[in-house]
Amino acid sequence: MSRYEGYKVEADAPLYRPIYETSRGFYITVALLLAIILWAFYCYFTQVRTGLVVTGMNQPVTWGFYIVNFVFFIGISHAGTLISAILRLSKAEWRRPITRMAEVITAIVLAIGGLHPIIDQGRPDRMLNLVESGRLQSPLLWDVTSITAYFTASTVYLYIPMIPDIARLRDQGGKLKWLYSFLSWGWIGSERQKHVLNRAISILMVMVIPIAVSVHTVISYIFSMTLQPGWHSTIFGPYFVVGAIFSGIAALLIVMIAFRKFYHLENYLREIHFQYLATLLLIMSILWSYFTFSEYLTGVFGSEPYEMQVILYKFAGPFAPYFWAMVACNFLIPATILSIRKFKTIRGILIAAISVVIGMWLERLVIVVPSLANPRLELPIGIYIPSLVEWSLFAGGVAVFVLGFMIFSKMFPLISIWEIEEGRKEGLKEVEERIHSYLPTVPARL
Amino acid sequence: MPKWAMVIDLDKCTGCGACMVACKVENNVSIVSPEEAENGRVMFWMDMITTYEGELTHLKARSMPKPCFHCDDPPCTKVCPVRATYINSEGLVAQIYNRCIGCRYCMAACPFTAKVFNWSEPQWLEGDSSCFNPDVSKRMNGVVEKCTFCSHRLMKVREQADIEERPIRDEEYMPACAEICPADAINFGDIENKKSTVSKLSKSFRSSRMMDDLGVEPKVYYLAERSADE
């Protein structure tokens, strides 16, 4: 295939470049990721054939990595849609180069996370029983409902603002013309089309926020609706939502920094964007710590024996390394880096973001396993050691995410081209007018 | 409507484990290999909790047989996404093995860890397949199972009683564990029937239920051990 060069005349050529030019490193990475994914498929196949015996789960630790990763991935998915919707809604002008990536994260990660309960099932072949004889009284069905709603809403919310960009790609006339003409729905950029598009985006962004909040609330309900010590807590809903947004912002930052470097988008993703998002990350870190503090203080102060057993298992027992690593990763490291100006560079922000993603994964682990490992009756304390199959499927999940993102970047621009243009043409004027409208009017001097 | 309940006298229980064996045979419970049992995947519908008290030279072992408690307000049935576990009209908490999707949510929700899961393809003793109890369906890989209070026995007893047009007599319907217990520590019957043994025993001053404060209303009562200086 001859290389397409037509895009180079565009003002935003760097945004088109990844679609038409592919380096060798890209193919090597894809091959590597495909190998991991194939291996994960093989592992899942053995699990289906022989049963969940290939995992490290047992009695009483009946849930392990799969549920931990389910909560973790769905948490990451809050990066996107929620953050981009909030930024759009609050008319934050700096959102323009960020929203698309955030929405892509949501769509991909949600698909991966949503698969985890199926991976976890002993009988995945009976999946359709959830439809045939599903009980809406079960928190698991609430999950199915709200995750499906969120997936639908967030993919639509990703797609609709992409239409003008797809039309541009169609008009470029490079590769995949048939696909772009199909997906662009005859977009010609008329006034009426623009009006409908903006209207659709406004409706969606308002609609998507409550759905996103409901998703992680309902996931926390899986745990908090049971009577188990360590789970039966009223703050779990908001606690999980805060954690989800927290890990979502961190994941978004990592993705932004990575693709900025690979695709040379320094001119679009500028220092200021990272500074603003990092401040948001710092706020969420403090909020998360506040929730964690309240959750454990009420437990310790009440000192119910069974509750205490779980808490001590986390504070000083076998899970102490994970618990304190979680505190360090989610609070100490990001709070130190992000509140000292000298450290708040892009490199510092990257370290903080990676630390938060690890910390939030540990948080899910620290919530799921200890409560199960400490049953109320005087049974021996459960031990959970994840098996190779579980680790492989975890790696597979991450690989699917990276690969999905890379493939997306080869088909569609990672940064919304028309929104950047709109920012240049209309945003500047609009913001000036808006600021004028905030200020008191100056009385005419006599 | 009778309310089937169990009273386990811990003063009589010797911890011999006959109930566990009887249960396993009666209900075609899968035999798990020693290695897998070591990994916490052992399958007992009737389990035995053993706790040790005191110093090494005065060690005292306490045994407590633990079946499913068949709660009147069961936390497990509330969370099942497909109604594969439910409380039936007899008040027994039942499982539908053919509908279970194996999510193990009921196991996570049970405060008494009464349920077990088929982590792999179930295995039984090699040889003559006629040793299976034909009244109890065999389970398959990937589903949750648990004590049913031997409800297949209830069906038989009920049929017989219906033919003879009489109510079920006290101690006519007995689960395998209660029948086998050599120390007569496990009593079973209709707790609503004032004249039944379980009804009388459950009102004993020694009687209590496990974790009554949770409000799940278990139907298994324990009679406390009498201490030596009583």
Interface residues (C-beta under 8 A of the other chain):
Chain A: T50 G51 L52 V53 M57 N58 Q59 P60 V61 T62 W63 P117 D120 Q121 G122 R123 P124 R126 M127 N129 L130 E132 S133 G134 R135 Q137 S138 P139 L140 L141 V144 I222 M225 T226 L227 Q228 L372 P375 R376 L377 E378 L379 G382 I383
Chain B: E36 N39 G40 R41 V42 I49 T51 K66 P75 K78 V79 C80 P81 V82 R83 A84 R99 C100 I101 G102 C103 R104 Y105 M107 A108 A109 P111 F112 T113 V116 F117 N118 W119 S120 E121 N141 G142 V143 V144 M210 M211 L214 V216
